[in-house]
Amino acid sequence: MARIRLTVLVRDTWRDRYPLVVEHCRQAGLTVERELVAVGVIAGSIEEELLAALSAVEGVSAVEPERINRALGE
């Protein structure tokens, strides 16, 4: 299956355990590319078939696919 880039949002009530959520996301198959601790976001990529496991990680409030912004005319 395809590898997809995405953003993981950490639940507000888990912000104090952000490093733990990051580690559990890695264990679920996420390759972490960026950690935005101040806003509770983790950016990375994962094999598509592992999405359900990532969404089920305790402390994760949402998993959103990467959005590609392109200028008009491209």
C-alpha positions as CSV (number, residue, x, y, z in Angstrom):
1,M,0.0,0.0,0.0
2,A,0.9,3.6,-0.3
3,R,2.7,5.7,2.3
4,I,0.8,8.9,3.1
5,R,1.8,12.1,4.8
6,L,-0.4,13.4,7.6
7,T,-0.8,15.5,10.7
8,V,-1.7,14.0,14.1
9,L,-3.5,16.3,16.6
10,V,-2.8,15.6,20.2
11,R,-5.9,15.8,22.5
12,D,-5.7,18.9,24.8
13,T,-6.0,16.8,27.9
14,W,-2.9,14.9,26.8
15,R,-0.6,17.9,26.0
16,D,1.3,17.3,29.3
17,R,2.1,13.8,28.0
18,Y,3.0,14.9,24.5
19,P,6.3,12.8,24.4
20,L,4.3,9.7,25.3
21,V,1.8,10.3,22.5
22,V,4.7,10.7,20.1
23,E,6.3,7.5,21.2
24,H,3.0,5.6,20.9
25,C,2.4,7.0,17.4
26,R,5.9,5.8,16.4
27,Q,5.0,2.3,17.8
28,A,1.8,2.4,15.6
29,G,4.0,2.9,12.5
30,L,4.3,6.7,12.2
31,T,7.6,8.1,10.9
32,V,7.7,11.4,12.8
33,E,9.1,14.3,10.7
34,R,8.1,17.3,12.9
35,E,7.0,17.8,16.4
36,L,5.1,21.0,17.1
37,V,4.8,20.7,20.9
38,A,3.4,24.2,21.5
39,V,0.3,23.5,19.3
40,G,0.0,19.8,20.0
41,V,0.7,18.6,16.5
42,I,2.9,15.7,15.1
43,A,3.6,15.6,11.4
44,G,4.8,12.5,9.6
45,S,4.1,9.6,7.3
46,I,2.7,6.1,7.6
47,E,1.6,3.2,5.5
48,E,-2.0,3.6,4.6
49,E,-3.1,0.2,6.2
50,L,-1.8,1.4,9.6
51,L,-4.1,4.5,9.8
52,A,-6.7,2.8,12.0
53,A,-4.0,1.8,14.6
54,L,-2.7,5.4,14.6
55,S,-6.1,6.9,15.1
56,A,-6.7,4.5,18.0
57,V,-3.6,5.7,19.9
58,E,-4.6,7.1,23.3
59,G,-4.2,10.9,23.4
60,V,-4.8,11.3,19.6
61,S,-7.8,13.5,18.9
62,A,-7.6,13.5,15.0
63,V,-5.5,12.3,12.1
64,E,-5.6,14.5,9.0
65,P,-4.1,13.8,5.6
66,E,-1.6,16.4,4.4
67,R,-3.1,19.1,2.3
68,I,-1.3,20.2,-0.7
69,N,-1.7,23.9,-1.5
70,R,-1.0,24.9,-5.1
71,A,-1.1,28.3,-6.6
72,L,-3.8,28.9,-9.3
73,G,-2.6,28.1,-12.8
74,E,-0.2,25.3,-11.7
